[in-house]
Amino acid sequence: MTNGNEYPRPTEKSARGETASIRHRRLLPAVSGVVAVGLIVAGAGYWFLTRNQETTDDAFVAADVVQIAPRVAGTVRAIHINDNQRVSAGDLLIELDSRDYASALAQAKSALNAAKANEEVARRALEFTQQTTAADLEQAKAGVALSEAAAKEAEEKVAASRAAANYDNVKAGRYGTLAADTFASRDQFDQAKAALASAEAELKANQQAVVVTQAQLVQARSQLDAANAAAKQVAEKRAQLDAAVANVASAAAALHTAEINLSYTKIRAPSDGFVTGRSVNPGDAVEPSQTLSLLVTGRPWVVANFKETQLERMRPGQPVDVGVDAYPGTVLHGHVDSIQHGSGAAFSLLPPENATGNYVKVVQRVPVKIVIDDPIDSTMVLGPGMSVEPTVDVGAAPSNLGEQARP
């Protein structure tokens, strides 16, 4: 029995609890220290492993997208593609009604044939005019020369006959005086008068010949003028031939245009790729440059929007690991191709106007183009807009490929 002034003695169970509590209090600092050291080691290891890595989840796949559009207006006759279909360069995608363009082609062929016929007619006319004009011109020149010579000869004969007539006139007068004085016979006087009459007749004949040769000369010169005028027709015929040749060239160009327009009624794939966004059906009336479908072509690449604070050591040519959200665990290898000279916001549709209002500094994003080096599996869907997460090894030296890609 214990009285009220005595404390109860501790039992064996409570003594063991107190001993365990003391032991726990002593181990807690040691465990905490071990955990802290482990966290420090893990953090140091993580830092060591990731100190040369820059990553972002603001990244997506990009690719060349070609607009499939007609180059001529028409009505869609047939469609040979479906959405997401793979096509090769040259494959027929869409057909337009070609009857109007076939008719225009036939008209262009007829116009070309007519132009060629006109050219042939103009060519033959020129050749004929050249041949006939040359002969006529030479003949006219010869005629003028002969007429001038004949006229000159006639004038010389007139001068000679006039001199002879003057002499016979003087002689006849002299014999007349002598005959009156009986110093000359009557026969001599008659002979002198006959010689005078003959000389005067010859003078008149020669004078008439001069008139005739002058008329012939005038006619020859007229013929020469006509031949010279005909020579001008050669230039006109040549100009007509040149115009006919130009018409042939114009008709040939129109025929070529008609052939091209007819070929445009068959819309073909410009390159290999995948069809997407088809927005046309048979019977639709389409216009030139109207987008009928899209074609994703070429190898895709990655556009990663890194923070501007991540670009300090980033260089073109550095290796990149690209994780694809659609294929967890899949990593594609590539390299940095180029870094845009400017933030994405600066080239947006509505760039910020920091000079107005209150300015709040925001870390900007800069697009970085990443080229995928690994071959892409044909079963993998990797198209524009798909999310990826690239990691750039900024501690690696740029490769030669990256140096070549540097602007």
Residue pairs with C-beta under 8 A, 6 or more apart in sequence:
2 8
10 18
51 395
52 313
52 393
52 394
52 395
52 396
53 391
53 392
53 393
53 394
54 306
54 310
54 313
54 314
54 391
54 392
54 394
55 389
55 390
55 391
55 392
56 304
56 305
56 306
56 307
56 310
56 389
56 390
57 387
57 389
58 304
58 305
58 306
58 365
59 302
59 303
59 304
59 305
59 370
59 387
59 388
59 389
59 390
60 302
60 303
60 384
60 385
60 386
60 387
60 388
61 300
61 301
61 302
61 303
61 382
61 383
61 384
61 385
61 386
61 387
61 388
62 300
62 301
62 302
62 303
62 384
63 296
63 297
63 298
63 299
63 300
63 301
63 383
63 384
64 296
64 297
64 298
65 294
65 295
65 296
65 297
65 384
66 270
66 271
66 273
66 294
66 295
66 297
67 291
67 294
67 295
68 93
68 94
68 267
68 269
68 275
68 291
68 292
68 293
68 294
68 295
69 288
69 289
69 290
69 291
69 292
70 94
70 96
70 264
70 267
70 286
70 287
70 288
70 289
70 290
70 292
71 264
71 288
71 289
72 96
72 101
72 261
72 264
72 265
72 288
73 285
73 286
73 287
73 288
74 96
74 97
74 98
74 100
74 101
74 265
74 285
74 286
75 96
75 97
75 283
75 284
75 285
75 286
76 94
76 95
76 96
76 97
76 280
76 281
76 282
76 283
76 284
76 285
76 286
77 95
77 96
77 97
77 98
77 282
78 94
78 95
78 282
79 93
79 94
79 95
79 278
79 280
79 281
79 282
80 91
80 92
80 93
80 94
80 95
81 87
81 93
81 94
81 275
81 278
81 293
82 275
82 278
83 275
83 276
83 277
83 278
84 274
84 275
84 276
85 274
85 275
86 272
86 273
86 274
86 275
87 93
87 269
87 272
87 273
87 274
87 275
87 295
88 269
88 272
89 269
89 270
89 271
89 272
90 268
90 269
91 268
91 269
92 266
92 267
92 268
93 267
93 268
93 269
93 275
93 293
94 266
94 267
94 280
94 292
94 293
95 265
95 266
95 267
96 264
96 265
96 266
96 267
96 286
97 265
98 262
98 265
98 266
101 258
101 261
101 262
101 264
101 265
102 262
104 258
104 261
104 262
105 255
105 258
105 259
105 261
105 262
107 258
108 251
108 254
108 255
108 257
108 258
108 259
109 255
111 251
111 254
111 255
112 248
112 251
112 252
112 254
112 255
114 251
115 244
115 247
115 248
115 250
115 251
116 248
116 251
118 244
118 247
119 241
119 244
119 245
119 247
119 248
121 244
122 237
122 240
122 241
122 243
122 244
123 241
123 244
125 237
125 240
125 241
126 234
126 237
126 238
126 240
126 241
129 230
129 233
129 234
129 237
130 234
130 237
132 230
133 227
133 230
133 231
133 233
133 234
136 223
136 226
136 227
136 230
137 224
137 227
137 228
137 230
137 231
139 223
139 227
140 220
140 223
140 224
140 226
140 227
141 224
141 227
143 220
143 223
143 224
144 217
144 220
144 221
144 223
144 224
146 220
147 213
147 216
147 217
147 219
147 220
147 221
148 217
148 220
150 213
150 216
150 217
151 210
151 213
151 214
151 216
151 217
153 213
154 206
154 209
154 210
154 212
154 213
155 210
157 206
157 209
158 203
158 206
158 207
158 209
158 210
160 206
161 199
161 202
161 203
161 205
161 206
162 203
164 199
164 202
164 203
165 196
165 199
165 200
165 202
165 203
167 199
168 192
168 195
168 196
168 198
168 199
168 200
169 196
169 199
171 192
171 195
171 196
172 189
172 192
172 193
172 195
172 196
174 192
175 184
175 188
175 189
175 191
175 192
175 193
176 189
176 192
176 193
178 184
178 188
178 189
179 185
179 186
179 188
179 189
267 292
269 295
270 295
270 297
271 295
271 297
271 298
272 297
273 295
273 296
273 297
273 298
274 295
274 296
274 297
274 383
275 293
275 294
275 295
276 293
276 294
276 295
276 296
276 383
277 293
277 294
278 292
278 293
279 291
279 292
279 293
280 286
280 292
280 293
286 292
296 383
296 384
299 372
299 376
300 372
300 376
300 382
300 383
300 384
301 334
301 337
301 369
301 370
301 371
301 372
302 320
302 322
302 334
302 369
302 370
302 371
302 372
302 388
302 390
303 367
303 368
303 369
303 370
304 367
304 368
304 370
304 388
304 390
305 344
305 365
305 366
305 367
305 368
306 314
306 365
306 366
306 368
306 392
307 363
307 364
307 365
307 366
308 343
308 363
308 364
308 365
308 366
309 363
311 339
311 366
311 368
313 394
313 395
314 336
314 339
314 368
314 392
314 394
315 336
315 394
315 398
315 402
316 335
316 336
316 337
316 338
316 339
316 398
316 402
316 403
316 405
316 406
317 335
317 336
317 397
317 398
317 399
317 400
317 401
317 402
317 403
317 405
317 406
318 335
318 336
318 392
318 393
318 394
318 396
318 397
318 398
318 399
318 402
319 333
319 334
319 335
319 392
319 393
319 396
319 399
320 333
320 334
320 335
320 336
320 370
320 390
320 391
320 392
320 393
321 331
321 332
321 333
321 390
321 391
321 393
322 331
322 332
322 333
322 334
322 370
322 372
322 388
322 389
322 390
322 391
323 330
323 331
323 388
323 389
323 390
323 391
324 330
324 332
324 380
324 382
324 386
324 388
325 386
325 387
325 388
325 389
326 381
326 382
326 386
326 387
327 380
330 380
332 372
332 374
332 376
333 372
333 373
333 374
334 370
334 371
334 372
334 373
334 374
334 390
335 370
335 371
335 373
335 399
335 401
335 402
336 368
336 369
336 370
336 392
336 398
336 402
337 369
337 370
337 371
337 402
337 405
338 368
338 369
338 405
338 406
338 407
339 366
339 367
339 368
339 369
340 347
340 366
340 367
340 368
340 369
342 366
343 364
343 365
343 366
344 364
344 365
344 366
344 367
345 351
345 352
345 364
345 365
368 392
370 390
370 392
371 405
376 382
